[in-house]
Amino acid sequence: MSELAQDPAHWTTEATEIAYRGRWLTVAVDTVRLPTGAPYAYTRVEPAGVGVGVIGFDAAGNILLEREYRHGVGEVIWQMPGGLAAPGEDLQAAGLRELLEETGYAPAAVTPDTVRYLGAVWDNPAMGTAISHTLHVRGLVQVGAHAREHSEFVTLHWVTPAWLKEAVRSGEIKDRVVVAAVAYLLLNGDL
């Protein structure tokens, strides 16, 4: 790696005002001091919790994805089962709970070979600390009915690895958690 210039200096937060607090997020306005000494107002959006998503495979190697209308973009999008971990909840437990609630599927057995942590992605580091963790789950079987929230209207779809890679490559799938999971799987030689 070539020698690079020194990293930029950190900003100093002098005060924070909460502009809005809702169920899913908080909007905060920080008064910061820039490295030049100038004051600056910076708006952040903070999530209600830590995200966790599951890229799940059945015994035949097919992948379980969801289609759901997302009002923020005004489209029905492809995504992985997932949601927010409760405060202090283990990420694996949260991911498996969300998987079961949204789909009715779970791994036939929970072992280090069937449930593996892939990595994390910042949702938008310019806007706040929201982070989504991804799990790779193998051996999905249907164990019951889904138990979705009243606002979740989801359809389930089994796709092939080749279809998934092409959907990410072509831009049909834009969801950051799915794209990150595909990248982690490819880097680990699992896709």
N, C-alpha and C positions, 0 to 999 in steps of 0.2 A: 504494500500500500504506500502511495506517495505521501510525503509530508503535507499536511493541511494547515491552514490558518487556525489560530486559536478559536475555540468555540465562543459564540456570543455570550455576553454576561447575562445573568438572570435578572428578571424584573423584581422589584420589591413591592409587596402588597402592603398598603398602608391602612386600608379600610375595606370592608365588604358590606354591601347592603343587599338584602334579599328583596328582589322585586316581585317575585311570584313563587308560591310553593303549592304544588298540586300532587296528585296521587303518583304520577309517573316521573315528575321532574321538578327541579327547583331552578329558577333563573336568578343568578347573582350578578351584581355589578361591583367589580373591584375597582378601587382607586389605587393605581399602581404608580411607581416611579420607574421610568425607563432608565437604561444605562447612561443616557445623556443627562439625567437629572430632571427631565421634563415629566410633569404629571400626565396621566392618561387614564381614561375610563374604559374598562374592558368587561364585556358581558360574557358570562359563562353559563352553560346549561349543565346541570348536574343530575344524574339519574337517581331513581329511588333505590337502586341496588346494582349488583354485579350481574352481567348477562352470562348465560351459558347456553350453548347450542350443541346438538348431537347430530353427527353425520353417521347414520346407522345403515348397516348392511344386513341382508338376510343370508341364509346358508348358501344360496345360489350366487351371491355377489351383487345382487341388485341393491339399489340405494333408495331409502325412503325419504322423499321430499314432500313439502307442503305447498299448496297454493292458497294465498290469503290476500284479501283486499287490504291494502295499507293506505289509509287516508292521507298520510303525510305526502305521498307521491301520487295519490289518486289513481293507483293501478293495482291489479291483481298481480302479485309477484311470486317467484319461487323463493322458498326459504327452507331452512332446516327446523325441525322441532326444537323449541327452546324457550327460554324466558329468563326471569330474574331469580337469583338465589336469595333466599331469606337471609337476614343478617346472621352471620355466624354459621350458615349452612355449608356443609362440605360441597365442593363443586361437583364431584361425581354424583353424590346423592341428589343434588339439585337438578343436574342434567337428566338423570334417570327418572326422577319425579316428573319433570316437564315432558319428557318423552312419553311416559305412560299416560299422563293427563291429556296430552294433545292428540295422541294416536292410538292408545290402547296396546302399544307394542313395548316389549322389554327384551333384553338379552336372555337367552335360555339359561345362562349361568353368568354370574358376575365374577370374573377372574381378571388378573392382569393381562391375559391374552384376549379377552373379549371386550374389556372397557379400558381405553387408554387415553390419557390426556394428550392433546395435540399441541396446543399453544393458545395464545391470546392475540387480540387485535384491539387497538384503541378505536372506538367508534368514530370519533372526530376530535383529535387532540387539540385543534384550534378552539374548540368550543367547550371542552371540559374533560373530566377524568373517566368518562364512560368507557368501560372495557367489556369485551365479550370473550369468554373462554370457549374452546371447542373440545369436544370429546369424540373419539372414534369408537363406535360400538359395533361389534360383530355378533352374528347369530340371532338377529331379531326374530321374535315370534309373537304372535298376537296372544295376549294374556287376558284381555278384557275389553270393555268398551272405553272410549275416551270420556274424559270428564272436563270438557273445556269451559272456559268462562263464558258468560252470556254474550260477550262482544266478539267472541272468536268464531268466525265462519270459515272453516278450513276444509279443503279437500286433500286427500292423501294420494300420492303417486309413487309407484316404483319405477325407477329409471336405471339404465345401465351406466357403468362407468364411462363408456365411450360417449353416450349422450350427454352426461354431466360435463365432461371435459369440453365438448364442443359448445354446449350452452354457455359455459363461462368464457371460452375463447371468443365466441361470436358476440358476446354482450347481452344475450338473452337473459342471463342471470347476472344481476348487478349487486345483489345483497352482499355486503362486506363479509359477513360471517361465512356464507357459503364459499365465496371466493377464497377467503383465508383458509378454510378447511381443505379445499381442493389443493391449494398451494402446499399446505402441511403434508397432506397425503402424498402428493407427488414427490416432495423432498424426502419423505420417509420411504419411498418406493412401494407405497400401499395402493396406488391408483394407476 
